[in-house]
Amino acid sequence: QVQLVESGGGLVQPGGSLRLSCAASGNIFSINVMGWYRQAPGKQRELVAGITSVGTTKYEDSVKGRFTISRDNAKNTVWLQMNSLKPEDTAVYYCFLSDGKSDYWGQGTQVTVSS
C-alpha cells in the first residue's frame, strides 16, 4: 500500500505563487509517474502536471509556462511550483502516483486564487 501526504495549498492573490508538496510512503515501485490533478466546483478532474521517474514531464495547456513540476526519487516526493496564479486555477489539487498496476491518491489540498 502507498500513502500520499500533500501540503502547501492556501489562499493567494492573482499573480501570486504557491508551492505544493506531496510525499509518498509505503511499498513504492521505483518506476512510476507522480503528479497532480485538480478539480474545480462543477467541473471534471483534470491532469495538471505529471512527471515520470526518469524526469519526463507533461503539463495541461493552461498551466504551461506558469507551473513547474519536479521530483526527488530518493525522497519519493513531488513538488508543483505554481506562479502567476489566476482565479481559474482555484480548485482542490490531488497528488497521484501510478506504478502501472495501481493508482494512488492524496487527500487533496485547496488552492484558492482571489483578491
C-alpha positions as CSV (number, residue, x, y, z in Angstrom):
1,Q,0.0,0.0,0.0
2,V,1.1,3.5,-0.8
3,Q,0.2,6.7,1.2
4,L,0.4,10.2,-0.2
5,V,0.6,13.3,2.0
6,E,0.1,16.7,0.5
7,S,0.9,20.2,1.8
8,G,1.2,23.7,0.5
9,G,-2.3,24.8,-0.5
10,G,-3.9,28.0,0.6
11,L,-5.3,31.4,-0.4
12,V,-3.2,33.6,-2.7
13,Q,-3.9,36.8,-4.7
14,P,-3.9,36.7,-8.5
15,G,-0.4,36.8,-9.8
16,G,0.9,35.2,-6.7
17,S,2.7,31.9,-6.2
18,L,2.3,28.7,-4.2
19,R,4.3,25.5,-4.0
20,L,2.6,22.2,-3.4
21,S,4.4,19.2,-2.0
22,C,3.5,15.5,-2.0
23,A,5.4,12.8,-0.1
24,A,4.8,9.2,-0.8
25,S,5.5,6.3,1.6
26,G,4.9,2.6,1.6
27,N,5.5,-0.1,-1.0
28,I,6.6,2.1,-3.9
29,F,7.6,0.6,-7.2
30,S,10.6,2.5,-8.5
31,I,9.2,3.0,-12.0
32,N,6.2,5.3,-11.6
33,V,4.5,8.5,-12.5
34,M,3.7,11.2,-10.0
35,G,1.8,14.4,-10.4
36,W,-1.2,16.5,-9.7
37,Y,-4.8,16.6,-10.8
38,R,-7.2,19.3,-9.9
39,Q,-11.0,19.6,-9.6
40,A,-12.9,22.8,-9.5
41,P,-16.5,23.0,-8.4
42,G,-18.9,21.7,-11.0
43,K,-16.0,20.5,-13.3
44,Q,-14.3,17.2,-14.0
45,R,-11.0,16.3,-12.5
46,E,-8.2,17.3,-14.9
47,L,-4.5,16.5,-15.1
48,V,-2.4,19.5,-14.2
49,A,1.1,18.0,-14.5
50,G,2.9,14.7,-14.3
51,I,6.5,13.6,-14.1
52,T,7.9,10.1,-14.6
53,S,10.7,8.5,-12.5
54,V,13.2,9.4,-15.2
55,G,12.0,13.1,-15.3
56,T,9.8,13.3,-18.4
57,T,7.1,15.9,-17.8
58,K,3.7,16.7,-19.1
59,Y,1.6,19.8,-18.5
60,E,-2.0,20.8,-19.1
61,D,-2.0,23.6,-21.7
62,S,-3.4,26.3,-19.5
63,V,-0.5,26.0,-17.0
64,K,2.4,25.7,-19.4
65,G,5.0,28.4,-18.6
66,R,3.5,29.1,-15.2
67,F,3.7,25.8,-13.3
68,T,6.8,23.6,-12.9
69,I,6.7,20.0,-11.6
70,S,9.8,18.4,-10.1
71,R,10.6,15.3,-8.0
72,D,13.2,13.7,-5.8
73,N,13.2,9.9,-6.3
74,A,15.3,9.3,-3.2
75,K,12.6,11.1,-1.1
76,N,9.6,9.9,-3.1
77,T,8.5,13.5,-3.2
78,V,7.0,15.6,-5.9
79,W,6.5,19.4,-6.0
80,L,4.4,21.7,-8.0
81,Q,5.6,25.3,-8.2
82,M,2.7,27.5,-9.3
83,N,3.5,31.0,-10.5
84,S,1.4,33.7,-12.0
85,L,-1.7,32.2,-10.5
86,K,-5.1,33.0,-11.9
87,P,-8.6,32.8,-10.4
88,E,-9.3,29.9,-12.8
89,D,-6.6,27.9,-11.0
90,T,-8.8,27.7,-8.0
91,A,-9.5,24.0,-7.3
92,V,-8.8,21.1,-5.0
93,Y,-5.4,19.7,-6.1
94,Y,-4.8,16.0,-5.7
95,C,-1.5,14.3,-5.8
96,F,-1.3,11.0,-7.5
97,L,1.1,8.1,-8.0
98,S,0.7,5.5,-10.7
99,D,3.0,2.5,-10.9
100,G,1.3,0.7,-13.8
101,K,-0.5,-1.6,-11.6
102,S,-2.4,0.7,-9.2
103,D,-3.2,4.4,-8.9
104,Y,-2.9,6.1,-5.5
105,W,-4.3,9.5,-4.5
106,G,-3.7,12.1,-1.8
107,Q,-6.5,13.6,0.3
108,G,-6.4,16.9,-1.7
109,T,-5.4,20.4,-0.9
110,Q,-7.4,23.5,-1.6
111,V,-5.9,26.3,-3.7
112,T,-7.9,29.5,-3.9
113,V,-6.8,32.4,-6.1
114,S,-8.7,35.5,-5.2
115,S,-8.3,39.2,-4.4
